[in-house]
Amino acid sequence: MKIVIAGATGNIGHKALEEALHHPDVTIVVALVRRELDVQNPKLQTLVKQDFSSYSSAELEKLQGAQGCIWALGGPLSPLEVHSAYPRAALKSFSTSLAPHTPTHKPFHFILLSGALIPRTENGVLSQLPVVKTFVERGHVEQEFEAYSAAHEDWQTIIVRPSVVVAKNSWPETLLPAQFQIGEEVFAAALVDFAVHGSEEGLLDNAALKEGGERALARKHVGGLGAEVAAKA
């Protein structure tokens, strides 16, 4: 299976890339990045782009055959266009050029990375503050993706809204209550699993992401043990 990862140079995107490259069902990963990756893997292909507001026919040709996309471009403080114009451009291009042509003829899975604090409604004067305005716009983008997904059988939007993504043995992992955090490895496993298999739910909070990621890691562990036993037999 071929999947696309946008933002593979960021912390979360890179963890998802590592997980995807080791996933047994993933055969090709196309990383949409602004610079080349220092990663060597036969599964990896890179598409270096500086402008994510549009896609050329040559770029879309390189993405053909993809079954899903993990959209992890930008961070909480990235410019507004990163969280508005760029995902909208991906929806416009991928929905018409990729989704109708998935090899399995199943829906194209678009995993949109969001956050637990992204609002769905505007909050008066506060919504005009630059940072809050970006958060509100991200909520609008979520709703647009959901509406498109509801109207098109060949497209599934899966919005992931983690709380705080923490590195193993880091101080946030130590100090934050368990319900307000999710480990990098667990989150990455959830992202890749949803890109490969889809999800029954289109909007996933921190608890659902932890459950999905832990379930994916458990399957991976069982599969690894099975392969080890078979090799020794």
C-alpha positions as CSV (number, residue, x, y, z in Angstrom):
1,M,0.0,0.0,0.0
2,K,1.2,3.5,-0.8
3,I,0.6,6.4,1.5
4,V,1.6,10.1,1.6
5,I,2.9,12.0,4.6
6,A,3.0,15.8,4.5
7,G,5.3,17.4,7.1
8,A,7.7,14.5,7.5
9,T,10.4,16.8,8.7
10,G,8.4,17.8,11.8
11,N,8.5,15.9,15.1
12,I,5.1,14.2,14.6
13,G,5.4,13.7,10.9
14,H,8.9,12.2,11.3
15,K,7.6,9.7,13.9
16,A,4.8,8.8,11.5
17,L,7.3,8.3,8.7
18,E,9.4,6.0,10.8
19,E,6.3,4.0,11.8
20,A,5.1,3.8,8.2
21,L,8.4,2.6,6.9
22,H,8.3,-0.3,9.3
23,H,4.6,-1.1,8.7
24,P,4.2,-4.5,6.9
25,D,1.2,-3.3,4.8
26,V,2.9,-0.1,3.6
27,T,5.1,-0.6,0.5
28,I,5.7,3.0,-0.5
29,V,5.8,6.2,1.5
30,V,5.8,9.5,-0.4
31,A,7.1,12.3,1.9
32,L,5.9,15.8,1.0
33,V,8.7,18.0,2.3
34,R,10.4,21.3,1.8
35,R,13.9,19.8,2.0
36,E,15.4,16.4,1.4
37,L,15.2,13.9,4.2
38,D,18.3,12.3,5.8
39,V,16.6,8.9,5.6
40,Q,17.6,5.9,3.6
41,N,14.9,3.3,3.0
42,P,13.8,1.5,-0.2
43,K,10.1,2.2,0.6
44,L,10.7,6.0,0.8
45,Q,10.1,8.5,-2.0
46,T,10.4,12.2,-1.5
47,L,8.5,15.1,-3.2
48,V,10.3,18.3,-2.4
49,K,7.9,21.3,-2.6
50,Q,8.2,24.9,-1.5
51,D,4.6,25.9,-2.3
52,F,1.9,23.7,-0.9
53,S,-0.9,25.9,-2.2
54,S,-1.1,24.0,-5.5
55,Y,0.0,20.8,-7.2
56,S,1.3,20.3,-10.7
57,S,0.2,17.4,-12.9
58,A,3.8,15.9,-12.5
59,E,3.5,16.1,-8.7
60,L,0.1,14.4,-8.7
61,E,1.4,11.7,-11.0
62,K,4.1,10.9,-8.4
63,L,1.3,10.5,-5.8
64,Q,-0.9,8.3,-7.9
65,G,-1.8,5.0,-6.4
66,A,-1.8,6.3,-2.8
67,Q,-4.5,4.9,-0.5
68,G,-4.2,7.6,2.2
69,C,-2.4,10.7,3.4
70,I,-1.2,11.8,6.9
71,W,-1.4,15.6,6.9
72,A,1.0,16.7,9.7
73,L,2.2,20.0,8.1
74,G,2.9,22.9,10.4
75,G,2.7,23.5,14.1
76,P,0.5,25.3,16.5
77,L,2.2,28.7,15.8
78,S,2.6,28.3,12.0
79,P,1.2,31.0,9.7
80,L,-2.5,30.9,9.0
81,E,-2.0,29.8,5.4
82,V,-0.3,26.6,6.5
83,H,-3.5,25.5,8.4
84,S,-6.0,26.9,5.8
85,A,-4.8,27.4,2.3
86,Y,-2.5,24.3,2.3
87,P,-4.9,21.6,3.5
88,R,-7.6,23.1,1.3
89,A,-5.3,22.8,-1.7
90,A,-4.6,19.2,-0.8
91,L,-8.4,18.5,-0.6
92,K,-9.0,20.1,-3.9
93,S,-6.2,18.2,-5.7
94,F,-6.2,14.9,-3.9
95,S,-10.0,14.4,-4.0
96,T,-10.1,14.8,-7.8
97,S,-6.8,13.2,-8.8
98,L,-6.1,10.5,-6.2
99,A,-9.3,9.4,-4.5
100,P,-11.1,8.2,-7.6
101,H,-8.2,6.0,-8.5
102,T,-7.2,4.1,-5.3
103,P,-5.9,0.6,-6.1
104,T,-8.3,-1.1,-3.7
105,H,-11.3,1.0,-4.9
106,K,-11.9,1.8,-1.2
107,P,-12.1,5.4,0.2
108,F,-9.0,7.5,0.3
109,H,-8.1,8.1,3.9
110,F,-7.1,11.6,4.7
111,I,-5.7,12.0,8.3
112,L,-5.9,15.7,9.3
113,L,-3.8,16.5,12.3
114,S,-5.6,18.9,14.5
115,G,-5.5,19.5,18.3
116,A,-7.7,19.2,21.4
117,L,-8.0,23.0,21.7
118,I,-9.2,23.8,18.2
119,P,-12.6,25.4,18.6
120,R,-15.6,24.7,16.4
121,T,-17.3,28.0,17.0
122,E,-16.1,31.6,17.1
123,N,-15.7,33.3,20.5
124,G,-16.5,37.0,19.9
125,V,-13.7,39.5,20.4
126,L,-11.2,36.8,21.3
127,S,-11.5,35.2,17.9
128,Q,-9.9,38.3,16.4
129,L,-6.6,37.7,18.2
130,P,-4.0,36.4,15.7
131,V,-3.3,33.1,17.5
132,V,-7.0,32.5,18.3
133,K,-8.0,33.4,14.7
134,T,-5.7,30.7,13.4
135,F,-7.2,28.2,15.8
136,V,-10.8,29.2,14.7
137,E,-9.8,28.9,11.0
138,R,-8.5,25.4,11.7
139,G,-11.9,24.6,13.1
140,H,-13.5,25.9,9.9
141,V,-11.1,23.7,7.8
142,E,-12.1,20.7,9.8
143,Q,-15.7,21.3,9.1
144,E,-15.1,21.7,5.4
145,F,-13.2,18.4,5.3
146,E,-16.0,16.7,7.2
147,A,-18.6,18.0,4.8
148,Y,-16.7,16.8,1.8
149,S,-16.3,13.4,3.3
150,A,-20.0,13.1,4.1
151,A,-20.9,13.9,0.5
152,H,-18.3,11.6,-1.3
153,E,-18.1,7.9,-0.9
154,D,-14.5,7.7,-2.2
155,W,-13.1,10.0,0.5
156,Q,-12.8,9.6,4.3
157,T,-11.7,12.4,6.5
158,I,-10.3,11.4,9.8
159,I,-9.6,14.3,12.1
160,V,-7.2,13.5,15.0
161,R,-7.3,15.8,18.0
162,P,-4.5,14.8,20.4
163,S,-3.9,16.6,23.7
164,V,-0.1,16.9,24.3
165,V,2.1,14.5,22.3
166,V,5.0,13.6,24.6
167,A,8.4,12.0,24.0
168,K,9.3,8.9,26.1
169,N,10.9,9.7,29.4
170,S,10.4,13.5,28.9
171,W,9.3,15.9,31.7
172,P,5.8,16.4,30.1
173,E,5.3,12.7,30.2
174,T,6.2,12.7,33.9
175,L,4.2,15.7,35.0
176,L,1.1,15.7,32.9
177,P,-1.9,13.5,33.9
178,A,-2.3,10.5,31.6
179,Q,-5.6,11.7,30.1
180,F,-3.9,14.9,28.8
181,Q,-1.0,13.3,27.0
182,I,-0.3,10.7,24.3
183,G,3.1,9.1,23.6
184,E,4.9,9.8,20.3
185,E,5.1,6.1,19.4
186,V,1.4,5.5,20.2
187,F,0.3,8.5,18.3
188,A,2.4,7.6,15.2
189,A,1.1,4.1,15.3
190,A,-2.5,5.4,15.4
191,L,-1.8,7.8,12.4
192,V,-0.4,5.1,10.2
193,D,-3.0,2.5,11.2
194,F,-5.8,5.0,10.3
195,A,-4.1,5.8,7.0
196,V,-3.9,2.1,6.1
197,H,-7.2,0.8,7.5
198,G,-9.4,3.9,7.9
199,S,-11.6,4.4,11.0
200,E,-15.2,3.9,12.0
201,E,-15.2,7.4,13.5
202,G,-14.2,10.6,11.6
203,L,-13.3,12.7,14.7
204,L,-10.9,11.2,17.2
205,D,-10.0,12.7,20.6
206,N,-7.0,11.9,22.8
207,A,-8.6,8.8,24.4
208,A,-9.6,7.3,21.1
209,L,-6.2,7.9,19.6
210,K,-4.5,6.2,22.6
211,E,-6.8,3.3,22.2
212,G,-6.2,3.0,18.5
213,G,-2.4,3.5,18.7
214,E,-2.0,0.9,21.5
215,R,-4.2,-1.6,19.5
216,A,-2.0,-1.1,16.4
217,L,1.2,-1.6,18.4
218,A,-0.2,-4.7,20.0
219,R,-1.0,-6.1,16.5
220,K,2.5,-5.2,15.4
221,H,4.0,-7.0,18.4
222,V,2.0,-10.1,17.9
223,G,2.9,-10.1,14.2
224,G,6.6,-9.8,15.1
225,L,6.4,-12.7,17.5
226,G,4.7,-14.8,14.9
227,A,7.4,-14.1,12.3
228,E,10.1,-14.9,14.9
229,V,8.5,-18.2,15.8
230,A,8.1,-19.1,12.1
231,A,11.8,-18.3,11.5
232,K,12.8,-20.7,14.3
233,A,10.5,-23.5,13.2
